[in-house]
Amino acid sequence: MHIAIQLSIKNIEDGGGPFGAVIVLDDEIIGKGVNRVVLDNDPTAHAEVNAIRSACQYLQHFDLSGCVIYSSCEPCPMCLSAMYWARIKQIYYGNSKLDAARINFDDAFIYKELSLDPEMRQLAAHQMMEHEAKVAFQKWTLKTDKTKY
């Protein structure tokens, strides 16, 4: 956790946001990340996502089962989802989402939106061309040499 916090502080000095994260496997740091949203013009470039990308590159695999992430802040909904997809086993964090909200990094709106039906969200979602889209799912179902994830 000390390293994640140090990364978050240094990242401010380097022009990034106040977030840092490290991923550990068997007591070894295998991935590090900082918030580079503004620096990279990438809204997905959160510290935790960047740490996941770094760890996956290190392991040359998308499955981080057995890994632990240490983040300077409680993960946002996107980062938390990425952690589930990566199969990270445990999360430790420093600042809470309420602490983040106090400095204008507030995810409450997103958590509220996720609880609504898609048609009721501010970012309205509408299903279309579902029959045509199902062709890819049918092909995937029949594929015998697929890598499941």
N, C-alpha and C positions, 0 to 999 in steps of 0.2 A: 504493500500500500504506500510505503514511503516513496517508492519510485514513481508510482502513478501520480502522486501529489506533486513530486518534483517536476515531472513532465508537464503537469497542468500549469505550474508557476512559470516555468521556462517558456512554455508556449505563448503565454501572454507577452513576454518580453520579445518573442519572435514574431509578434503580430497576429497570433491565433487566439482562439477562444480559451477560456479557463478550464479545460478538461484534458485529462490524461488517463490512459488505461494500459495495463499490462496483462498478458495471459501467461499462465504458468502451468507446466506439465511436469510432474515428478520433481518439484522444487527447482525447475529450470525455467527462466523466462524465455518463451519461444515467440512472443509477439509484443510489440509496443505500438501505441497509437496516441495521437493528439488530435484535437479538433482543428480541422483545416477548411472548414466551410467557406470562410471568406477568402482565405489564401488561394484555394483551389477553385472557387466559384462552384462548389459542389455541396448541395444541401444534405447529401448523405455522408459527407466526410466527417462524421463524428468520431471521437476518440475510440470508442468501443468498436465501431465498425472497422476503423483503420487497424486496430489491434487484431481483430479477427482476420482481416485480410493478410496482415503480416504473419500471423501464426499459421494460417493455411498455406501460405507460400513456403514457410519454413518446413512444415511437415509434408508439403506436396500432397495435401489431401484436404477435402472440405469438411471432414468430420473431426470435431474437436472434443470428442467424448473423453472424459477424464480430466479435462482442463478446468482451471479456475481462472476467473477474471477478477482483477482488482481495478476498480474505477474510482476516480476522484469524486464522482457524483453518481447518485442513483440513476440508472439508465432510463432514457426516454422510451416511449413505446416502440420506435423503430429499432433502437439498439437492443431492447429486450427481446423483440421478435427475432432479430439476427442471432442473438445468443441461443434462443430455442432452436432455430434452424441449424446452428453450428453444434448443437448438443453439448454445450458447456454445462458442467455439472453444478457449479456453484458461483455465486456472485458476492463480492464484498465491495462496499462503497463507502466513501467518506461523506460528502455533502448529500443531503436528502433532496427530493424533488421540490420540497417546500423552500429549502435554502436556495435552490436554483430559481424558483419563481420570484423570490425576493430581489434577484438581480436581473429580472426580465427574461429568464429562460423558463417560461411557463408552459408545461405540457398538459395542463388540466383540460384545455380546449380539445386536444386530440383524444384524451381518454373519454371525454364526454361524447365526442363525435363517434367513436368506435362503438359505443353502446346503442347508437341509433340504427334504424333500418337504413340501408344504403340510399334509398330514395329521399330520406329525410335529412341527410347530411348537407352541410354547406357546400361540400364538394360532391355534387350529385352524381350518382353512378347508375347507369342504365344498361341492362343486358341487351345485347343484340347479336344477331347472326349465330345464335347458339348451335344450330344444326351444322353449319359450316365449321365452326370452331371445334366441334366434337370430333371431327376427322383426325386431328392431331392426337387427341386422347385415345381414340380407337387404335391408331397406329402404335402409340406408346404401349397400350395394353397388349398388343400382339407381338411386340418386339421381344425377342428372346435373349438378346445380349445387352440389355440395358443395365446401367449402373443405378441402383436405387439410392435415393437420398431423401 
